[in-house]
Amino acid sequence: MSFSEIDKIIFFAINHTLQNSLFDSIMPFITSHAYLLFSPLFILYFLKDKRKACVVLVIAFASLALSDWSSFTLKHVFERQRPCNVLDGVHLLVGCSGSFSMPSNHAANAFAFAAPFYILFKTRLRYIFILVAFLVGVSRISVGVHYPSDVLVGAGVGIAVALSVIGLYQWSSERFQEKPSTTVLFVSLLTLSLFRIYYIQYGYLDVSPDEAHYWEWSRRLDWSYYSKGPMIAYLICIGTVLFGDNAFGIRIMAVIFSVLSSIILYMLGKRLYDERVGLFSAIVFQIVPLFSAYSILFTIDSPFIFFWILSLFLFYRSTFNVQRSTNNSELGTRNSELSSNSSFIPHPSSSINWLLLGLSIGLGLLTKYTMAFFYLCAFFLLLVSKEHRRLLFSKGPYIAFLVSLIVFSPVILWNVNHDWVTFRHTAGHANIAEGIHLSLKSSFEFFGSQLGIITPLLFILMAVSLWRRRREREGAFLFWFSVPIVVFFLLKSLQGKVEANWALPGYITGIIAFSEFSIKKFSSDGRFKKTLIVTAVILSVMVTSIAHFPSILNLPSKQDPTLRLRGWKSLGVEVTKLYEQMSAHNSVFIFSDSYQVSSELAFYIKGHPITYCMNLGRRMNQYDLWPGFRSLLRYDAIFVTIGDMPTPDAITNAFEKVEKRTFTAYNKQNKKIREYSLILCYDFKGIKEEKTGRY
């Protein structure tokens, strides 16, 4: 007799044996309202030991959340159908879900919640927690929605997760006594990373157009690309090779780089001031809306932030290598020109530091060309600092500069062979061809965007902190790697549109300055300033939370900042149906007039087909550098564009017959997200190639 047959026999034994009027009322209640059974038990523990009960409750809820996530993931691994969907004669007392059966989430969650109370409280009452969890598991069989093995595996998952969370709590509690800062940092980053991984896997945000386009790059690896360097394509390629061509494969790198950025920022803050400043900087970095977004969405800014912070750290090691000392006399008279609190200690491997700095800057340039501002900021800092001006006449900075150019050279060589297209695009994107003119509207828009992505109060406190510390040794380092960048883009906004994230690197050292200011103020009197600091942090957390869950505010679709990241998956499903229907009669290709739409279709259409982007008067993009569809004569095609648009004449003339359809994407609240035009094209005759002079 097989295991499956034994499982069915036990299932029917329980499902039918417990079939009576009493159990038919009790079991559905237990399966749906287990929390009402756990609540009185917790209250008894709370009355006995409030502090411990609250700690265990937090552990229990953390275990429950992780257990629910783990069980849901395992369901899609086993893909076992529920007994109520495949067996005859099931005594069904609740609705039969179409989701998979193995393991039981109810059982896993009940045991995950009960286990911490059983393990951490040594009283007889703890056995009742396990009894309730057991009843929940049995109820899932009794109501007819799970096999016994589903419940057993679920219980095992719940207990295993609870043991892991308890072990982490006990380990971190012990470690906190010796190393509080790094322990808090580790637990914070672990918690945030787990939440972000869950959000990526089960959130409602589709892959963004930029992410989809960079994913397209990763399918065609090259030395460089039309608008950006190759780093983003290489990183997405690594992620998708490891985890598949899905949202998780693309975005897992965002989580990793966010963690690495906080760790390096902690090390930098610690070197500049102390552990408290380093820790607070690393945590504030995670809650600022601007940087939090790039811990989930993987665009060029995620790795760029990391390479900027790493370069800051390496530059500080190379130029500001100071060891704190309370007794300068021990270091000799050669250090008498320095402050009474610190002394220069020459680093024995300074050339290595400069080389590593050059490597980091070079990798940053391969990621985003804004990395070039690092040269400018470093030059200004060394120029205005009497203490470090001599370094401009040493070999170190020039080693770093040369190494960074060598690392960046593939982009230059690629552009030599592609008519310097990246530089033409960058010049066009920066509105250089438009000349000098004033636009107060774009300037106000840019300034307003900075208040939005940083939050107003935090922005002001950063600015105040940087300005007050600008004449201090460490403060000058923070000031010159922040203010010139923000001021440059503020002035640039007077000439033309500046994207909100372009000034992003200028806020990194602003976070450290704010953290040092906050730690200092909390160590002294002054209720008003403490209130400002706490309010700034709370406001950042609130804005970041709303950005993750905008449905909290029930915003209209046009005001929803996440609108660009929704409606693409449903479009992919709709076009997949048409693609499969048409492919049954002839070969079919997919194209659009927008690189965003073409990229999203390539990602979300089943099988990830090659897609194309037709030029109907748009500016140049990466698709124009790849082979087009002009050789696909006699093919059928599907043309997709945003909005209810008339069929372009160029498409009508290129095919024997065209049919237009429209498709509207809606969110879960049935609100309209976006409308698309779907043009079904038959028998491609060819089309005249159009070249663009717009970059």
C-alpha positions in Angstrom: 0.0 0.0 0.0 1.5 3.4 -1.1 1.9 6.4 1.2 -0.8 8.2 -0.9 -3.3 5.5 -0.2 -2.6 5.5 3.5 -3.0 9.2 3.5 -6.4 9.0 1.9 -7.5 6.2 4.3 -6.6 8.3 7.4 -8.2 11.4 5.8 -11.5 9.7 5.3 -11.3 8.1 8.8 -11.0 11.6 10.4 -13.3 13.4 7.9 -16.1 10.9 8.3 -15.6 9.8 12.0 -15.9 13.4 13.2 -19.0 14.0 11.2 -21.8 14.9 13.6 -23.8 18.0 14.4 -21.5 19.1 17.3 -18.2 18.7 15.4 -19.8 20.2 12.3 -20.2 23.4 14.2 -17.0 23.3 16.3 -14.4 22.4 13.6 -15.2 25.2 11.2 -15.0 27.6 14.1 -11.6 26.3 15.2 -10.3 26.4 11.7 -11.3 30.0 11.2 -11.0 31.5 14.6 -8.0 30.0 16.3 -6.9 33.4 17.5 -9.9 33.5 19.8 -8.5 30.3 21.5 -5.0 31.6 21.8 -6.0 35.1 23.1 -7.1 34.1 26.7 -4.0 32.0 27.1 -1.8 35.0 26.2 -3.7 37.2 28.6 -3.0 34.8 31.5 0.7 34.9 30.6 0.6 38.7 30.3 -0.9 39.1 33.8 1.9 36.9 35.2 4.9 38.4 33.4 4.1 41.4 31.2 7.6 41.9 29.8 8.4 38.3 28.9 4.9 37.8 27.5 5.3 40.7 25.1 8.7 39.5 24.0 7.4 36.0 23.4 4.4 37.4 21.5 6.7 39.3 19.2 8.7 36.1 18.6 5.4 34.2 18.0 4.1 36.7 15.4 7.5 36.7 13.7 7.4 32.9 13.5 3.9 33.0 12.2 4.8 35.4 9.4 7.8 33.4 8.3 5.9 30.2 8.6 3.0 31.5 6.5 5.5 32.6 3.8 7.5 29.3 3.9 4.3 27.2 3.6 3.0 29.3 0.8 6.3 28.9 -1.1 6.3 25.1 -0.5 2.8 24.8 -1.8 4.1 25.8 -5.2 7.0 23.4 -4.9 4.8 20.3 -4.2 1.7 21.5 -6.2 -0.5 19.0 -4.5 -4.3 19.3 -5.1 -6.6 19.6 -2.2 -8.7 16.4 -1.3 -11.9 18.4 -1.7 -10.9 19.1 -5.4 -9.9 15.5 -6.4 -11.7 13.0 -4.1 -15.3 11.9 -4.1 -17.3 11.7 -0.9 -15.5 14.4 1.0 -17.5 15.9 3.9 -16.8 19.5 3.1 -17.7 22.1 5.8 -16.0 25.2 4.4 -15.2 26.6 1.0 -12.7 24.5 -1.1 -9.9 26.8 -2.3 -8.2 26.3 -5.6 -4.8 26.8 -4.0 -2.5 23.9 -3.4 -2.7 21.6 -0.4 0.8 20.6 0.9 1.6 21.9 3.5 -1.3 23.3 5.5 -0.7 27.0 6.2 -3.2 26.9 9.1 -1.3 24.0 10.8 2.0 25.7 10.1 0.9 29.0 11.5 -0.8 27.5 14.6 2.3 25.5 15.6 4.7 28.4 14.7 2.6 30.7 17.1 2.3 28.1 19.8 5.9 26.8 19.9 7.5 30.0 21.4 5.1 30.0 24.3 5.7 26.2 24.8 9.5 26.5 24.7 10.0 29.8 26.5 7.4 29.5 29.3 8.0 26.6 31.8 4.4 26.2 33.1 1.7 23.7 32.6 -0.3 26.3 30.7 2.1 25.9 27.8 0.6 22.5 26.9 -2.7 24.1 26.1 -1.0 26.2 23.4 0.2 22.9 21.7 -3.3 21.4 22.2 -4.9 24.4 20.4 -2.4 24.1 17.6 -3.2 20.3 17.3 -6.9 21.0 17.2 -6.4 23.5 14.4 -4.5 20.9 12.4 -7.2 18.2 13.0 -9.9 20.7 12.0 -8.3 21.2 8.5 -8.8 17.4 7.9 -12.2 17.4 9.5 -13.6 20.2 7.3 -12.3 18.4 4.2 -9.6 20.7 2.8 -6.3 19.0 3.8 -4.8 15.5 4.0 -3.2 14.4 7.3 0.3 14.6 5.7 -0.4 18.2 4.8 -1.0 18.9 8.5 2.0 17.0 9.6 4.3 18.8 7.2 2.7 22.1 8.1 3.3 21.4 11.8 6.9 20.5 11.1 7.4 23.7 9.1 5.9 25.8 11.8 8.0 24.3 14.6 11.2 24.5 12.5 10.6 28.2 11.8 9.7 28.9 15.5 12.9 27.2 16.6 14.9 29.2 14.1 13.4 32.5 15.3 13.9 31.6 19.0 17.5 30.6 18.2 18.1 34.0 16.5 16.5 35.8 19.4 18.7 34.0 22.0 21.9 34.4 19.9 21.3 38.1 19.3 20.4 38.7 23.0 23.7 37.2 24.1 25.7 39.0 21.4 24.0 42.3 22.2 25.8 42.4 25.5 29.2 42.5 23.9 28.5 44.1 20.5 25.3 46.0 20.6 25.7 48.1 17.5 26.6 45.3 15.0 23.9 43.1 16.6 21.2 45.7 16.1 22.4 46.3 12.5 22.4 42.6 11.7 18.9 42.0 13.1 17.6 45.1 11.4 19.0 44.3 8.0 17.9 40.7 8.2 14.4 41.7 9.1 14.1 44.3 6.4 15.7 41.9 3.8 13.2 39.1 4.6 10.3 41.6 4.3 11.6 42.8 1.0 12.1 39.3 -0.4 8.5 38.5 0.6 7.3 41.8 -1.0 9.1 41.1 -4.2 7.7 37.6 -4.4 4.1 38.3 -3.4 3.6 42.1 -3.7 1.4 43.7 -6.3 4.1 45.6 -8.2 5.0 44.4 -11.6 8.5 44.6 -13.0 9.0 48.3 -13.9 9.7 49.3 -17.6 13.3 50.2 -16.7 13.8 46.8 -15.0 12.3 45.0 -17.9 14.5 46.9 -20.4 17.7 46.2 -18.4 16.6 42.5 -18.3 16.4 42.7 -22.1 20.0 43.9 -22.0 21.0 40.9 -19.8 19.8 38.6 -22.6 22.2 40.3 -25.0 25.4 40.9 -23.0 27.7 43.5 -24.5 30.5 45.8 -23.5 28.1 48.7 -23.2 24.6 49.9 -24.2 22.9 52.8 -25.8 22.1 54.8 -22.6 24.1 53.2 -19.8 27.1 51.1 -19.0 26.9 47.3 -18.8 27.0 46.7 -15.0 23.2 46.5 -14.6 23.0 43.9 -17.4 25.7 41.8 -15.9 24.1 41.9 -12.4 20.6 41.0 -13.7 22.2 38.2 -15.7 23.7 36.7 -12.5 20.4 37.0 -10.7 18.3 35.4 -13.4 20.8 32.6 -14.0 20.5 31.7 -10.3 16.8 32.3 -9.8 15.2 32.3 -13.2 13.7 35.0 -15.5 11.2 36.3 -13.0 10.8 39.4 -10.8 12.7 37.7 -7.9 15.7 36.9 -10.2 15.8 40.5 -11.3 15.2 42.2 -7.9 17.1 40.0 -5.5 20.2 42.1 -6.3 18.5 45.2 -5.1 18.1 43.6 -1.6 21.7 42.4 -1.6 23.1 45.8 -2.6 20.9 47.6 -0.1 22.4 45.4 2.7 25.9 45.9 1.5 25.4 49.7 1.3 24.2 49.9 4.9 27.2 47.8 6.1 29.7 50.1 4.3 27.9 53.2 5.5 28.0 51.9 9.1 31.8 51.4 8.7 32.2 54.9 7.3 30.1 56.5 10.0 32.1 54.6 12.6 35.4 55.8 11.2 34.2 59.4 10.9 32.7 59.6 14.4 31.8 56.4 16.4 29.7 53.3 16.3 26.5 55.0 17.3 26.7 57.4 14.3 27.6 54.5 12.0 24.6 52.4 13.2 22.1 55.3 13.0 23.4 56.2 9.5 22.9 52.6 8.3 19.4 52.4 9.7 18.3 55.9 8.5 19.6 54.9 5.0 17.0 52.1 5.0 14.0 54.2 5.9 14.6 57.2 3.6 12.0 56.9 0.8 14.5 57.5 -2.0 16.9 54.7 -0.9 14.2 52.4 0.3 12.7 52.2 -3.2 16.0 51.0 -4.6 16.2 48.2 -2.1 13.3 46.6 -4.0 13.4 47.9 -7.5 16.6 47.0 -9.3 17.6 49.8 -11.6 21.1 51.3 -12.1 20.7 53.3 -8.9 20.8 50.2 -6.6 24.4 49.2 -7.4 25.4 52.8 -8.1 24.5 53.8 -4.5 26.7 50.9 -3.3 29.7 51.9 -5.4 29.4 55.5 -4.3 29.4 54.6 -0.6 32.3 52.1 -1.1 34.2 54.8 -2.9 33.6 57.2 -0.1 34.9 54.7 2.4 38.0 53.9 0.4 38.7 57.7 -0.3 38.4 58.4 3.5 40.8 55.5 4.2 43.2 56.9 1.7 43.1 60.6 2.7 41.6 60.9 6.2 43.2 57.9 7.9 43.1 59.1 11.4 43.4 57.2 14.6 41.8 58.7 17.7 44.1 59.3 20.6 43.6 60.9 24.0 47.3 61.5 24.5 49.0 63.2 21.6 52.4 63.2 23.3 52.7 59.5 22.7 52.6 60.0 19.0 55.5 62.5 18.9 55.8 66.2 17.9 55.4 65.4 14.2 51.6 65.4 14.8 51.4 68.6 16.8 49.8 70.5 13.9 46.7 68.3 14.1 43.8 68.7 16.5 44.1 67.7 20.2 41.9 64.7 19.6 43.4 63.0 16.5 46.6 62.2 14.8 47.7 61.1 11.3 48.8 57.6 11.1 50.3 56.9 7.7 48.7 53.8 6.2 51.2 51.2 5.1 49.2 50.2 2.1 48.1 53.6 0.9 48.8 52.7 -2.8 46.6 49.7 -2.5 43.8 51.9 -1.1 44.1 54.3 -4.1 44.1 51.4 -6.5 41.0 49.9 -4.8 39.4 53.4 -4.9 40.0 53.6 -8.6 38.5 50.1 -9.1 35.4 51.1 -7.1 34.9 54.4 -9.1 35.4 52.6 -12.4 32.8 50.0 -11.5 30.5 52.9 -10.4 31.0 54.5 -13.9 30.1 51.2 -15.5 26.9 51.5 -13.6 25.9 55.2 -13.9 27.8 58.1 -15.4 26.9 60.3 -12.5 29.7 58.6 -10.7 32.0 61.2 -12.4 30.8 63.7 -9.8 33.0 61.7 -7.4 36.1 63.2 -9.1 34.7 66.7 -8.8 33.8 66.4 -5.1 37.1 64.8 -4.2 39.0 67.5 -6.1 37.1 70.3 -4.3 37.7 68.7 -0.9 41.4 68.3 -1.4 41.7 71.8 -2.8 40.0 73.6 0.1 41.7 71.5 2.8 45.1 72.8 3.8 45.7 69.5 5.6 45.2 67.4 2.4 46.0 69.8 -0.4 49.4 68.2 -0.7 47.8 65.0 -1.9 47.1 66.7 -5.2 50.8 66.6 -5.8 51.1 62.9 -4.8 50.7 59.9 -7.0 47.7 58.4 -5.1 44.8 60.3 -6.7 46.2 59.8 -10.2 46.6 56.1 -9.6 42.9 56.0 -8.7 42.0 58.1 -11.7 44.0 56.0 -14.1 42.6 52.7 -12.8 39.0 54.0 -13.0 39.5 55.0 -16.7 41.0 51.5 -17.4 37.9 49.9 -15.8 35.6 52.2 -17.7 37.5 51.8 -21.1 35.1 49.1 -22.5 32.4 51.8 -22.6 34.6 54.1 -24.5 35.7 51.5 -27.0 32.1 50.4 -27.5 31.1 54.0 -28.3 34.0 54.3 -30.8 32.4 51.5 -32.7 28.8 52.9 -32.3 29.3 56.5 -33.4 29.5 57.8 -29.8 25.9 57.1 -29.3 26.0 57.1 -25.5 27.5 60.6 -25.4 25.0 61.8 -28.0 22.2 60.4 -25.8 23.6 61.9 -22.6 23.9 65.3 -24.2 20.3 65.1 -25.4 19.0 63.8 -22.1 20.7 66.7 -20.3 19.1 69.2 -22.7 22.6 70.6 -23.7 21.5 71.3 -27.2 18.7 73.6 -26.0 21.3 76.1 -24.7 21.0 78.3 -21.7 17.6 79.5 -20.6 15.8 79.9 -17.3 12.9 77.8 -16.3 11.6 78.5 -12.8 8.9 75.8 -13.2 11.4 73.0 -13.7 13.5 74.3 -10.8 10.5 74.4 -8.4 9.5 70.9 -9.6 13.0 69.6 -8.9 13.2 71.2 -5.5 9.7 69.8 -4.6 10.7 66.3 -5.8 13.7 66.4 -3.4 11.5 67.2 -0.5 9.3 64.3 -1.5 11.9 61.6 -1.9 13.8 62.7 1.2 10.9 64.1 3.2 10.8 67.8 4.1 12.0 67.8 7.7 14.8 65.3 7.1 16.0 67.3 4.1 16.1 70.5 6.2 17.9 68.8 9.1 20.5 67.3 6.6 21.2 70.7 5.2 21.6 72.3 8.6 23.8 69.5 9.8 26.1 69.7 6.7 26.3 73.5 6.9 27.2 73.6 10.6 29.9 70.9 10.3 31.5 72.2 7.1 34.5 73.8 8.8 35.3 70.7 10.9 37.6 68.1 9.5 35.1 65.3 9.2 32.3 67.8 8.4 34.2 69.1 5.4 34.4 65.6 4.1 30.6 65.2 4.4 29.9 68.7 3.0 32.0 68.5 -0.1 30.6 65.1 -1.1 27.0 66.4 -0.8 26.4 70.1 -1.3 28.2 70.5 -4.7 26.0 67.7 -6.2 22.7 69.0 -5.0 23.5 72.6 -5.9 24.7 71.6 -9.4 21.4 69.8 -10.1 19.4 72.7 -8.5 21.1 75.1 -10.9 20.7 72.6 -13.8 17.0 72.5 -13.1 16.8 76.2 -14.1 17.9 75.2 -17.6 15.7 72.2 -18.1 14.0 69.1 -16.5 16.1 67.2 -13.9 14.9 63.8 -12.7 14.3 63.5 -9.0 16.9 60.8 -8.5 19.8 62.5 -10.3 21.1 64.2 -7.1 20.9 60.9 -5.2 24.6 60.6 -4.3 24.5 64.0 -2.6 22.4 62.7 0.2 24.6 59.8 1.3 27.0 62.0 3.4 23.9 64.1 4.4 22.6 61.0 6.2 25.9 60.7 8.2 25.8 64.4 9.0 22.2 64.1 10.2 23.0 61.0 12.3 25.9 62.8 14.0 23.7 65.8 14.7 21.0 63.5 16.1 23.3 61.5 18.3 24.8 64.7 19.7 21.5 66.3 20.4 20.1 63.2 22.1 23.2 63.3 24.4 22.4 66.8 25.5 19.4 68.8 26.6 17.0 70.4 24.2 13.5 68.9 23.9 12.6 70.9 20.8 15.5 69.6 18.7 14.9 66.0 19.9 11.3 66.3 18.9 12.3 67.5 15.4 14.7 64.6 15.0 12.1 62.0 16.1 9.4 63.6 13.9 11.8 63.5 10.9 12.5 59.8 11.4 8.8 58.9 11.9 7.8 60.9 8.8 10.3 59.1 6.7 9.0 55.7 8.0 5.5 56.8 7.2 6.2 58.0 3.7 8.2 54.8 2.9 5.4 52.6 4.3 2.8 54.4 2.2 5.1 54.1 -0.9 5.1 50.3 -0.3 1.3 50.2 0.3 -0.3 53.2 -1.4 -3.7 51.5 -1.1 -3.6 52.8 2.5 -4.6 56.2 1.2 -6.9 54.9 -1.5 -5.4 57.3 -4.0 -6.9 57.9 -7.4 -5.0 56.0 -10.1 -3.5 59.1 -11.6 -2.0 60.1 -8.2 -0.7 56.7 -7.4 3.2 56.8 -7.6 3.2 53.0 -8.2 1.0 53.2 -11.3 4.0 52.7 -13.7 4.7 49.4 -12.0 1.2 47.9 -12.5 -0.9 46.7 -15.4 2.0 45.0 -17.3 1.5 41.4 -16.2 -2.2 41.5 -17.2 -1.2 43.0 -20.5 1.3 40.1 -21.0 -1.5 37.5 -20.2 -3.8 39.1 -22.8 -1.1 39.4 -25.5 0.0 35.8 -24.8 -3.5 34.5 -25.6 -3.5 36.4 -29.0 0.1 35.3 -29.7 -0.7 31.6 -29.1 -3.9 31.9 -31.3 -2.1 33.6 -34.2 1.0 31.3 -33.9 -1.2 28.3 -34.6 -1.6 29.6 -38.2 1.6 31.5 -39.0 4.9 32.8 -37.5 4.3 35.9 -35.3 6.4 38.7 -34.0 5.6 41.3 -31.3 6.5 44.9 -31.6 5.7 48.4 -30.2 6.7 52.0 -30.7 7.9 52.3 -27.1 10.9 50.5 -25.7 9.1 50.3 -22.3 6.2 48.4 -23.8 8.4 46.2 -26.0 10.5 45.2 -22.9 7.5 44.5 -20.7 6.0 42.3 -23.4 9.3 40.4 -23.8 9.2 39.8 -20.0 5.5 39.0 -19.5 4.6 37.1 -22.6 4.8 33.4 -22.0 8.1 32.0 -23.3 9.8 35.4 -23.3 9.9 35.9 -27.1 12.1 38.4 -28.9 10.3 41.7 -29.3 11.0 44.7 -31.4 10.5 48.5 -31.2 9.4 50.4 -34.3 10.4 54.0 -34.9 7.4 56.1 -35.5 9.1 59.4 -34.8 10.5 58.7 -31.3 14.1 59.2 -30.2 16.6 56.5 -30.5 16.8 53.6 -28.0 18.7 50.3 -27.5 16.3 48.4 -29.8 17.6 50.4 -32.8 21.1 48.9 -32.2 19.7 45.3 -32.3 18.5 43.4 -35.4 15.0 44.5 -36.4 12.0 42.8 -37.8 12.3 44.0 -41.4 13.5 40.7 -42.7 10.5 38.8 -41.3 8.5 39.0 -44.5 5.1 37.2 -44.6 5.0 37.0 -40.8 2.0 38.0 -38.8 2.5 40.4 -35.9 1.0 42.1 -32.9 1.6 45.8 -32.4 1.0 47.1 -28.9 0.9 50.8 -27.8 -0.3 52.7 -24.8 -3.7 54.4 -25.1 -6.7 54.0 -27.4 -4.7 55.2 -30.5 -5.6 55.0 -34.2 -3.5 52.5 -36.2 -0.5 54.3 -37.6 -0.4 54.6 -41.4 3.1 53.1 -41.5 1.7 49.9 -40.0 -1.4 49.8 -42.2 0.8 50.1 -45.3 3.2 47.4 -44.0 0.7 44.6 -43.7 -2.1 43.1 -45.9 -4.6 43.4 -43.2 -4.8 44.9 -39.7 -7.4 44.6 -36.9 -7.6 46.8 -33.9 -8.5 45.8 -30.4 -8.3 47.6 -27.0 -7.4 46.2 -23.6 -7.7 47.9 -20.3 -5.7 46.9 -17.2 -7.4 47.2 -13.8 -6.1 46.9 -10.2 -7.5 44.7 -7.5 -10.0 47.4 -6.5 -11.2 47.4 -10.1 -9.8 50.8 -10.8 -8.5 51.6 -14.3 -4.7 51.5 -14.5 -4.0 51.9 -18.2 -5.5 51.3 -21.7 -3.7 49.7 -24.6 -4.2 49.4 -28.3 -3.6 45.9 -29.7 -3.2 45.9 -33.5 -3.4 42.4 -35.0 -1.3 42.5 -38.2 -1.4 39.9 -41.0 1.2 39.1 -43.8 4.1 41.5 -43.3 5.1 43.1 -46.7 8.1 45.1 -45.5 8.7 48.6 -44.3 11.0 51.4 -45.2 13.7 52.0 -42.5 13.5 55.3 -40.6 16.5 56.8 -39.0 16.3 59.3 -36.1 18.4 62.2 -35.3 17.0 62.4 -31.8 19.0 60.8 -29.0 
